[in-house]
Amino acid sequence: MKGTTIKVSEETRRLLREEARSTGRSVAALIRERIETPPDHALESFYALTSDLAGSLAGKKRAATNDRKRFRRK
């Protein structure tokens, strides 16, 4: 395993140390876990991510149509 150095704020460092102490794990293990675990929303479908947007735009109630003559089928 190769090492990487990162810089975090004092607040983040303090929170990581507290969590490490309370869970009995190392700070490095906590950081590794957070980097390697995909975020929850990465597992969701596009529909699940955007479902709260449904109906948020105003518009015609009919489906999109183009009634101009040059686009009519013969």
C-alpha positions as CSV (number, residue, x, y, z in Angstrom):
1,M,0.0,0.0,0.0
2,K,1.3,3.4,-0.9
3,G,1.0,6.5,1.3
4,T,-0.5,9.9,0.4
5,T,-0.3,13.1,2.4
6,I,-3.4,15.3,2.7
7,K,-4.0,18.6,4.5
8,V,-7.1,19.1,6.5
9,S,-8.3,21.9,8.8
10,E,-7.8,21.7,12.5
11,E,-11.5,21.2,13.0
12,T,-11.6,18.2,10.6
13,R,-8.6,16.7,12.3
14,R,-10.2,17.1,15.7
15,L,-13.4,15.4,14.5
16,L,-11.5,12.6,12.9
17,R,-9.5,12.0,16.1
18,E,-12.6,12.0,18.2
19,E,-14.4,9.5,15.9
20,A,-11.2,7.3,15.8
21,R,-11.1,7.3,19.6
22,S,-14.7,6.5,20.0
23,T,-14.8,3.7,17.4
24,G,-11.4,2.2,18.3
25,R,-10.1,2.7,14.8
26,S,-7.2,4.7,13.4
27,V,-7.7,8.0,11.6
28,A,-6.0,6.5,8.5
29,A,-8.6,3.7,8.5
30,L,-11.5,6.2,8.7
31,I,-10.1,8.3,5.8
32,R,-9.4,5.1,3.7
33,E,-13.0,4.0,4.3
34,R,-14.5,7.3,3.3
35,I,-12.4,7.5,0.1
36,E,-13.1,3.9,-1.0
37,T,-16.8,3.9,-0.2
38,P,-18.9,5.5,-3.0
39,P,-21.4,8.1,-1.8
40,D,-25.0,6.9,-1.2
41,H,-26.4,8.8,-4.1
42,A,-23.9,7.2,-6.5
43,L,-25.9,4.0,-6.1
44,E,-29.2,5.6,-7.0
45,S,-30.8,5.8,-10.4
46,F,-31.1,9.0,-12.3
47,Y,-34.8,8.9,-11.8
48,A,-34.3,8.6,-8.0
49,L,-32.0,11.6,-8.0
50,T,-34.3,13.8,-10.0
51,S,-37.8,12.7,-8.9
52,D,-38.2,15.7,-6.6
53,L,-38.0,17.9,-9.7
54,A,-41.0,16.4,-11.4
55,G,-43.7,19.0,-11.9
56,S,-41.5,21.8,-10.9
57,L,-41.7,23.5,-14.3
58,A,-44.8,25.2,-15.7
59,G,-45.9,24.5,-19.2
60,K,-48.6,23.1,-21.4
61,K,-50.5,20.0,-20.2
62,R,-50.4,18.4,-23.6
63,A,-47.4,16.4,-24.8
64,A,-45.0,18.3,-27.0
65,T,-46.3,18.6,-30.6
66,N,-45.5,20.6,-33.6
67,D,-48.6,21.4,-35.7
68,R,-46.9,23.4,-38.4
69,K,-47.6,22.1,-41.9
70,R,-44.0,21.5,-43.0
71,F,-43.6,19.0,-40.2
72,R,-46.8,17.1,-40.8
73,R,-46.5,13.5,-42.2
74,K,-48.0,12.9,-45.6
